[in-house]
Structure formats: C-alpha cells, structure tokens
Amino acid sequence: MHDSDTDLIYSQAHKQVKNFTFDAQVVEVFPDMISRSVPGYNTIIDTIGRLSQHFVQENSNIYDLGCSLGAATLAMRKGITASNCKIIGVDNSSDMVKRCKMHVDAFKGNTPVNIIEGNIQDIKIENASMVVLNFTLQFIEKSQRQALLNTIAKGLNPGGLLVLSEKISSDDNVIDDVLIDLHHSFKRDNGYSELEVAQKRSALEKVMLTDSLELHKERLAQAGFGHASLWFQCFNFTSLIAIK
Ligand SMILES: C[S@@+](CC[C@H](N)C(=O)[O-])C[C@H]1O[C@@H](n2cnc3c(N)ncnc32)[C@H](O)[C@@H]1O
C-alpha cells in the first residue's frame, strides 16, 4: 500500500514517455518526489533558512524564483529576523501556484509573502537582499540563463545573496558517469525501480539541461557577483552562494 502522496508517476511502463511538466499530477506528489530524488534537498532548504537570517536586510525584498510549493519561501519566512521585508515567490505552473498559496497560508509568519504566477524571466527584481534559484535555472533555456543572472545581480542590493542550486554535469565523462550512477543508486535506495529511474530520466532529457560547475561560476562572475562559492555537493547535485 502507498499513500496518495507517494510518487508513482513512472512506476508503470508508459507507451511513450512525455516531456516532464510541473502539472497537477506532479503537484500531488511533489514533496515525496523531490525528497526521494534530490540528495541533500532538506539540508539545502534548512540552509536557505539559515542564510536568510544573515543576509536579509531591513526594508528589502526576497525572491524565491521557481518556488514550487514554497519550501524555500517558508524556510526563509521562519529564518528572517529583519523587519519590514517582503517575500515574492514566482512560478509559472498554475497548479504549483495554487497549492503553494495553500501551503503558505497554512503557516503563520511575520514577513508577508506574495506568490505570483509568472515567468521568472519577466519579473522585475528590485531592492533585493536575497534571491533563491533552487533547482530552477536548469529549466531555463541555456541561451537565456546569463540574462536572468544579470537581472538578478542588478536587482540585488550591495551585500545581497543569491542561492543557486543545480544538478550539474561534468565535462569529464568518467566522473560524470560515476556521479550519475551514484545518483541512480540513491534513487533506488529510496524505493524507485529501474523502470521509474529510466522513464523519469527520459522525461527530463529535453526539459532539464544541466551545465558544469565551472560554467555556473563563470556566469555568476560575468553577472557581477564579486564572491561565489560552492557550499554543498552530493553526487551531481550542488548549491552555490553568490554575493554582490
Ligand atoms: C525543481 S522545481 C523547484 C523546486 C523549488 N524551488 C523548491 O525548493 O522546492 C522547478 C520549479 O520551477 C518552475 N519553473 C520552471 N521554469 C520556470 C519559469 N520560466 N518561470 C517560473 N517558474 C518556472 C517549475 O514550475 C517548478 O515548480
């Protein structure tokens, strides 16, 4: 027996595996899916909360870009001690946004939260002290990633922080294969079958395109972040901090 919130989307053979989308079916099982698929997800969310304590400045805006169900937003709302701030969560999946609003409303907090349905590439970033891209940039067209990072850097106040978490690929094929194998064994240990792993991989193949760590760092420097560092890596899952 499984709970209705267990991710079984790829447990049966699909005649044709469609490109992955963040639709209502995914929303139903998203917390289970992400915690069983992304090594270190809970650590990253906790750390985003911790970082918000240090970096969020009074009278500023905080952005959670590709907020899904609001896990990072809620962690920041708990962590923020600065007064008169506002969190803006943005996602272009209407199913996610609907459910996210319910999640956010279910908890109390001092910092107001505004969840917006929209494309993060069209959002004006202004007076920001912290911006989160937690496994979202990988869904943006590669050719448009630099422009988005430039907009974020421009909208951040001096000393402001970007948290950029991404699945990465390695330019070294031998290393890349090892990290992919380790990730797949992590998924199998979390109860996903070979069939589920294979079908999910093919669903994501065209919609989630990964870059190397070196390229991420180059883009951050190019966008004008004076300081950037990897703070988390487990297999091919990483999180970076970049400070303006
Ligand atoms: C892997 S999930 C992010 C997880 C989430 N940040 C968290 O910490 O739980 C990627 C999210 O980005 C959203 N997304 C992808 N492309 C987007 C875009 N161009 N504009 C807004 N949201 C986007 C998807 O709908 C999805 O909810």
The ligand as an ORCA input file, in Angstrom:
! r2SCAN-3c Opt
* xyz 0 1
  C      12.544     21.689     -9.390
  S      11.283     22.807     -9.153
  C      11.959     23.934     -7.932
  C      11.889     23.462     -6.522
  C      11.669     24.564     -5.513
  N      12.466     25.732     -5.780
  C      11.929     24.049     -4.120
  O      12.874     24.485     -3.487
  O      11.160     23.181     -3.654
  C      11.310     23.877    -10.533
  C      10.157     24.868    -10.495
  O      10.450     25.922    -11.403
  C       9.267     26.263    -12.094
  N       9.683     26.919    -13.341
  C      10.369     26.373    -14.385
  N      10.583     27.308    -15.342
  C      10.022     28.469    -14.881
  C       9.914     29.783    -15.403
  N      10.428     30.108    -16.596
  N       9.267     30.719    -14.675
  C       8.723     30.401    -13.468
  N       8.815     29.173    -12.920
  C       9.455     28.211    -13.610
  C       8.512     24.956    -12.259
  O       7.120     25.151    -12.483
  C       8.825     24.254    -10.934
  O       7.830     24.497     -9.961
*
